[in-house]
Amino acid sequence: MTFLRVVKAATVLLVLLILQLELFASIRFFGVMPEIMLGAAVASGWHGGATEGAVMGFISGFLIDLYLASPIGLSALTYALIGYLLGIISELIAEDVERIVRTVISLIGIVLGLVTFVLFGELIAEPNLYNKNFGKILVVGGLYTGLFIPVLHFLMEWVFHQSNFRNNQIAMARPQRN
């Protein structure tokens, strides 16, 4: 990653982390808050590819792990895996896929990330991850996070794709020859 891309990615991840931990922690639907950082891992996998998605997923998961009471690295492993998986899927699908298909695939990635987090937690005998409210958390958390998927895709597109603005300005400034 270039230096500018690292700065943009760090800025986006820090803003999303603050939003998730401060704003959305108090705005819950049915007691469930959105998984904005998991959504960032999904969107970064889509726009950055498998490797960049895994790296961004690991970093966003690690930032959440610093806050959660679960073992450190559980979210980082899960988010890295989901970012990598979405990167693979995005390479298999045509670039000009409609936004609704991208949103549905992202929603499936979020639900898969929540299931994988609980599955990994159960494998290491972490208590209280799978309980009677898991279905509600899965549905409400997935849909609540899904509301922010278009914004997360926009942000990760800004991080991973270079702007052609400067190149367009240079091309427009050149005299045209006939």
C-alpha positions as YAML, in Angstrom:
chain: A
units: angstrom
residues:
- id: 1
  name: MET
  ca: [0.00, 0.00, 0.00]
- id: 2
  name: THR
  ca: [1.17, 3.47, -0.73]
- id: 3
  name: PHE
  ca: [1.61, 6.01, 2.03]
- id: 4
  name: LEU
  ca: [-1.47, 7.96, 0.99]
- id: 5
  name: ARG
  ca: [-3.57, 4.78, 0.99]
- id: 6
  name: VAL
  ca: [-2.31, 3.89, 4.48]
- id: 7
  name: VAL
  ca: [-3.24, 7.36, 5.76]
- id: 8
  name: LYS
  ca: [-6.69, 7.16, 4.17]
- id: 9
  name: ALA
  ca: [-7.27, 3.65, 5.55]
- id: 10
  name: ALA
  ca: [-6.13, 4.63, 9.05]
- id: 11
  name: THR
  ca: [-8.37, 7.70, 9.01]
- id: 12
  name: VAL
  ca: [-11.41, 5.73, 7.87]
- id: 13
  name: LEU
  ca: [-10.84, 2.92, 10.38]
- id: 14
  name: LEU
  ca: [-10.38, 5.32, 13.29]
- id: 15
  name: VAL
  ca: [-13.52, 7.26, 12.41]
- id: 16
  name: LEU
  ca: [-15.51, 4.04, 12.04]
- id: 17
  name: LEU
  ca: [-14.14, 2.71, 15.33]
- id: 18
  name: ILE
  ca: [-15.16, 5.88, 17.17]
- id: 19
  name: LEU
  ca: [-18.60, 5.77, 15.55]
- id: 20
  name: GLN
  ca: [-19.11, 2.12, 16.51]
- id: 21
  name: LEU
  ca: [-17.87, 2.43, 20.07]
- id: 22
  name: GLU
  ca: [-19.36, 5.81, 20.94]
- id: 23
  name: LEU
  ca: [-22.36, 6.58, 18.77]
- id: 24
  name: PHE
  ca: [-23.78, 3.20, 17.81]
- id: 25
  name: ALA
  ca: [-23.16, 1.70, 21.24]
- id: 26
  name: SER
  ca: [-26.00, 3.89, 22.48]
- id: 27
  name: ILE
  ca: [-28.23, 3.56, 19.38]
- id: 28
  name: ARG
  ca: [-29.35, -0.05, 19.51]
- id: 29
  name: PHE
  ca: [-32.27, -1.81, 17.89]
- id: 30
  name: PHE
  ca: [-33.65, -4.60, 20.07]
- id: 31
  name: GLY
  ca: [-30.48, -4.41, 22.15]
- id: 32
  name: VAL
  ca: [-28.20, -5.02, 19.14]
- id: 33
  name: MET
  ca: [-25.63, -2.58, 17.78]
- id: 34
  name: PRO
  ca: [-24.28, -2.65, 14.21]
- id: 35
  name: GLU
  ca: [-20.95, -4.27, 13.38]
- id: 36
  name: ILE
  ca: [-19.47, -1.33, 11.50]
- id: 37
  name: MET
  ca: [-15.91, -2.64, 11.66]
- id: 38
  name: LEU
  ca: [-16.98, -6.01, 10.24]
- id: 39
  name: GLY
  ca: [-18.73, -4.09, 7.48]
- id: 40
  name: ALA
  ca: [-15.48, -2.23, 6.85]
- id: 41
  name: ALA
  ca: [-13.66, -5.56, 6.50]
- id: 42
  name: VAL
  ca: [-16.31, -6.76, 4.04]
- id: 43
  name: ALA
  ca: [-16.13, -3.57, 1.96]
- id: 44
  name: SER
  ca: [-12.33, -3.51, 1.99]
- id: 45
  name: GLY
  ca: [-12.24, -7.09, 0.75]
- id: 46
  name: TRP
  ca: [-14.61, -6.12, -2.04]
- id: 47
  name: HIS
  ca: [-12.63, -3.07, -3.16]
- id: 48
  name: GLY
  ca: [-9.08, -3.99, -2.19]
- id: 49
  name: GLY
  ca: [-8.99, -7.66, -3.10]
- id: 50
  name: ALA
  ca: [-8.17, -10.67, -0.97]
- id: 51
  name: THR
  ca: [-4.85, -9.52, 0.50]
- id: 52
  name: GLU
  ca: [-5.91, -5.95, 1.26]
- id: 53
  name: GLY
  ca: [-9.22, -7.22, 2.62]
- id: 54
  name: ALA
  ca: [-7.44, -9.60, 4.97]
- id: 55
  name: VAL
  ca: [-5.07, -6.88, 6.19]
- id: 56
  name: MET
  ca: [-7.83, -4.32, 6.71]
- id: 57
  name: GLY
  ca: [-10.00, -7.01, 8.31]
- id: 58
  name: PHE
  ca: [-7.24, -7.95, 10.71]
- id: 59
  name: ILE
  ca: [-6.58, -4.33, 11.68]
- id: 60
  name: SER
  ca: [-10.27, -3.51, 12.15]
- id: 61
  name: GLY
  ca: [-10.80, -6.72, 14.13]
- id: 62
  name: PHE
  ca: [-7.78, -6.02, 16.30]
- id: 63
  name: LEU
  ca: [-9.04, -2.52, 17.05]
- id: 64
  name: ILE
  ca: [-12.37, -4.01, 18.17]
- id: 65
  name: ASP
  ca: [-10.54, -6.69, 20.19]
- id: 66
  name: LEU
  ca: [-8.86, -3.97, 22.22]
- id: 67
  name: TYR
  ca: [-12.35, -2.94, 23.36]
- id: 68
  name: LEU
  ca: [-14.19, -6.28, 23.70]
- id: 69
  name: ALA
  ca: [-13.92, -8.65, 26.64]
- id: 70
  name: SER
  ca: [-13.42, -11.62, 24.29]
- id: 71
  name: PRO
  ca: [-9.92, -13.03, 23.77]
- id: 72
  name: ILE
  ca: [-7.65, -10.72, 21.84]
- id: 73
  name: GLY
  ca: [-7.34, -11.84, 18.26]
- id: 74
  name: LEU
  ca: [-10.75, -13.49, 17.96]
- id: 75
  name: SER
  ca: [-12.30, -10.58, 16.05]
- id: 76
  name: ALA
  ca: [-9.04, -9.98, 14.17]
- id: 77
  name: LEU
  ca: [-8.97, -13.58, 12.92]
- id: 78
  name: THR
  ca: [-12.66, -13.53, 11.99]
- id: 79
  name: TYR
  ca: [-12.58, -10.17, 10.21]
- id: 80
  name: ALA
  ca: [-9.38, -11.07, 8.34]
- id: 81
  name: LEU
  ca: [-10.97, -14.30, 7.14]
- id: 82
  name: ILE
  ca: [-14.15, -12.53, 6.02]
- id: 83
  name: GLY
  ca: [-12.17, -9.74, 4.30]
- id: 84
  name: TYR
  ca: [-10.10, -12.35, 2.47]
- id: 85
  name: LEU
  ca: [-13.19, -14.33, 1.47]
- id: 86
  name: LEU
  ca: [-14.98, -11.25, 0.13]
- id: 87
  name: GLY
  ca: [-11.83, -10.32, -1.78]
- id: 88
  name: ILE
  ca: [-11.85, -13.73, -3.47]
- id: 89
  name: ILE
  ca: [-15.57, -13.41, -4.25]
- id: 90
  name: SER
  ca: [-15.14, -9.91, -5.68]
- id: 91
  name: GLU
  ca: [-12.43, -11.16, -8.04]
- id: 92
  name: LEU
  ca: [-14.75, -13.89, -9.32]
- id: 93
  name: ILE
  ca: [-17.66, -11.51, -9.97]
- id: 94
  name: ALA
  ca: [-17.67, -8.97, -12.76]
- id: 95
  name: GLU
  ca: [-16.66, -5.42, -11.82]
- id: 96
  name: ASP
  ca: [-19.79, -3.84, -13.18]
- id: 97
  name: VAL
  ca: [-22.12, -5.81, -10.91]
- id: 98
  name: GLU
  ca: [-25.12, -3.84, -9.76]
- id: 99
  name: ARG
  ca: [-25.14, -2.24, -6.34]
- id: 100
  name: ILE
  ca: [-27.98, -4.42, -5.09]
- id: 101
  name: VAL
  ca: [-25.97, -7.59, -5.77]
- id: 102
  name: ARG
  ca: [-22.94, -6.09, -4.04]
- id: 103
  name: THR
  ca: [-25.12, -5.13, -1.06]
- id: 104
  name: VAL
  ca: [-26.67, -8.60, -0.79]
- id: 105
  name: ILE
  ca: [-23.27, -10.28, -0.98]
- id: 106
  name: SER
  ca: [-22.00, -7.87, 1.68]
- id: 107
  name: LEU
  ca: [-24.95, -8.69, 3.93]
- id: 108
  name: ILE
  ca: [-24.21, -12.38, 3.54]
- id: 109
  name: GLY
  ca: [-20.57, -11.63, 4.42]
- id: 110
  name: ILE
  ca: [-21.63, -9.82, 7.58]
- id: 111
  name: VAL
  ca: [-23.89, -12.66, 8.70]
- id: 112
  name: LEU
  ca: [-21.13, -15.16, 7.89]
- id: 113
  name: GLY
  ca: [-18.72, -13.02, 9.93]
- id: 114
  name: LEU
  ca: [-21.03, -13.05, 12.95]
- id: 115
  name: VAL
  ca: [-21.48, -16.82, 12.70]
- id: 116
  name: THR
  ca: [-17.73, -17.35, 12.27]
- id: 117
  name: PHE
  ca: [-16.99, -15.16, 15.31]
- id: 118
  name: VAL
  ca: [-19.31, -17.25, 17.48]
- id: 119
  name: LEU
  ca: [-17.99, -20.50, 15.99]
- id: 120
  name: PHE
  ca: [-14.36, -19.55, 16.68]
- id: 121
  name: GLY
  ca: [-15.36, -18.43, 20.17]
- id: 122
  name: GLU
  ca: [-17.02, -21.77, 20.85]
- id: 123
  name: LEU
  ca: [-13.95, -23.62, 19.57]
- id: 124
  name: ILE
  ca: [-11.80, -21.91, 22.20]
- id: 125
  name: ALA
  ca: [-14.51, -22.42, 24.87]
- id: 126
  name: GLU
  ca: [-15.38, -18.73, 25.22]
- id: 127
  name: PRO
  ca: [-18.57, -18.58, 27.30]
- id: 128
  name: ASN
  ca: [-21.69, -16.54, 26.48]
- id: 129
  name: LEU
  ca: [-21.14, -16.09, 22.76]
- id: 130
  name: TYR
  ca: [-23.79, -18.58, 21.70]
- id: 131
  name: ASN
  ca: [-26.99, -18.12, 23.66]
- id: 132
  name: LYS
  ca: [-30.73, -17.98, 23.16]
- id: 133
  name: ASN
  ca: [-30.47, -14.48, 21.61]
- id: 134
  name: PHE
  ca: [-28.05, -15.50, 18.87]
- id: 135
  name: GLY
  ca: [-30.74, -15.64, 16.16]
- id: 136
  name: LYS
  ca: [-31.97, -12.16, 17.06]
- id: 137
  name: ILE
  ca: [-28.43, -10.81, 17.11]
- id: 138
  name: LEU
  ca: [-27.74, -12.42, 13.74]
- id: 139
  name: VAL
  ca: [-30.82, -11.02, 12.01]
- id: 140
  name: VAL
  ca: [-30.99, -7.59, 13.63]
- id: 141
  name: GLY
  ca: [-27.21, -7.09, 13.63]
- id: 142
  name: GLY
  ca: [-26.93, -8.11, 9.99]
- id: 143
  name: LEU
  ca: [-29.77, -5.86, 8.85]
- id: 144
  name: TYR
  ca: [-28.68, -2.95, 11.06]
- id: 145
  name: THR
  ca: [-25.15, -3.16, 9.69]
- id: 146
  name: GLY
  ca: [-26.61, -3.56, 6.21]
- id: 147
  name: LEU
  ca: [-28.01, -0.04, 6.45]
- id: 148
  name: PHE
  ca: [-24.44, 1.27, 6.43]
- id: 149
  name: ILE
  ca: [-23.08, -0.97, 3.67]
- id: 150
  name: PRO
  ca: [-23.45, 1.64, 0.87]
- id: 151
  name: VAL
  ca: [-21.54, 4.20, 2.96]
- id: 152
  name: LEU
  ca: [-18.85, 1.64, 3.84]
- id: 153
  name: HIS
  ca: [-18.45, 0.70, 0.17]
- id: 154
  name: PHE
  ca: [-18.12, 4.37, -0.72]
- id: 155
  name: LEU
  ca: [-15.43, 4.88, 1.95]
- id: 156
  name: MET
  ca: [-13.44, 1.79, 0.96]
- id: 157
  name: GLU
  ca: [-13.71, 2.71, -2.70]
- id: 158
  name: TRP
  ca: [-12.16, 6.07, -1.73]
- id: 159
  name: VAL
  ca: [-9.38, 4.26, 0.15]
- id: 160
  name: PHE
  ca: [-8.47, 1.68, -2.49]
- id: 161
  name: HIS
  ca: [-9.11, 3.34, -5.82]
- id: 162
  name: GLN
  ca: [-7.03, 6.21, -7.08]
- id: 163
  name: SER
  ca: [-8.73, 9.33, -8.22]
- id: 164
  name: ASN
  ca: [-8.37, 10.32, -11.85]
- id: 165
  name: PHE
  ca: [-9.00, 13.97, -11.07]
- id: 166
  name: ARG
  ca: [-5.37, 15.02, -11.43]
- id: 167
  name: ASN
  ca: [-4.89, 13.00, -14.61]
- id: 168
  name: ASN
  ca: [-8.05, 14.50, -16.08]
- id: 169
  name: GLN
  ca: [-6.88, 18.02, -15.26]
- id: 170
  name: ILE
  ca: [-3.50, 17.40, -16.89]
- id: 171
  name: ALA
  ca: [-5.17, 15.96, -19.99]
- id: 172
  name: MET
  ca: [-7.55, 18.90, -20.24]
- id: 173
  name: ALA
  ca: [-4.69, 21.44, -19.92]
- id: 174
  name: ARG
  ca: [-2.82, 20.00, -22.91]
- id: 175
  name: PRO
  ca: [-3.51, 21.65, -26.25]
- id: 176
  name: GLN
  ca: [-5.49, 19.53, -28.66]
- id: 177
  name: ARG
  ca: [-3.87, 18.78, -32.02]
- id: 178
  name: ASN
  ca: [-5.94, 18.10, -35.09]
...
